[in-house]
Amino acid sequence: MVLLRTDLLMKSAAEAGHALVSQIAETAGVSESTMRRLVKGETTPSTTTLIALRRMYGVSLDDLVCESEPETA
């Protein structure tokens, strides 16, 4: 599963004056609830969302995402 690197996202957003999840969501063009799920790692970001975040915060796509290990039973 691909997840947002929230540590890097939040740092870059704060440097741009966007300290609130609602501000980041508006920048990415998604709802605040979607952004909260992304930040919590509950959902995978869309390509469109990743590109919007990359453009706004100047972070590469490679740096914005990480792969989580698959859960084992």
N, C-alpha and C positions, 0 to 999 in steps of 0.2 A: 504494500500500500504506500502511496506517495503522500507525504504530509508536508505542511508548511513548516519552515524553520522559524518559529514564532519569535525566538530570541533575536534573530537578525532583523526580522520584519518590524518588531516593536521598536528596536533601537533606531532603525532607519526612519521609521514613521515619526518617532519622537524628534529626531533631528530636523525633520521637515515641518515640525509644529503640529503633528497629528498624534497626540498622546492617547486619544480615546479610540476604542474599537469602532464606534459609530463613525468617526472621521475616516478611518481606514476603509470601512465598508463603503462609504460614499465615494471615496477615491477609486475603489475597485469596481464600483457599479453593482454591488450586491447588497442584500439586506443585512441589517445588523445581526439578525439571528444566524444567518449563514456565516458571517464572518466570525461570530462567537464559536460556532461549531468547528470552523477551520482552525481557529486559535487553540481550541481544546483538543484537536486531533480527532474529532468525531466524523469528519468527512474529508474527501479528497478535493483539492482545489481544481477548478476547471482551467483549461488553457487560457481562456479569455481573462479570467481573474488573475492568473499568474502574469500575463502580459501587462495588464493594467498596473499591477503592483510594481513590476519591473520598470515600467515607464515613469511612474510617479516617484519612486524611491531610489532609482538608479542602482538596483541590485540585480545581479545576473540571475537568470533562471536556475542555473546550477546551484547557486547559493541559496535560493529561496526554498528549495525542496530537499527533502531527504526521504530515504526509504525506511519504512519500519520493518522490523523482522516479523515474518508471519507467526501468528500465535500457534502453538502446538498443543494438542490435546493431551 
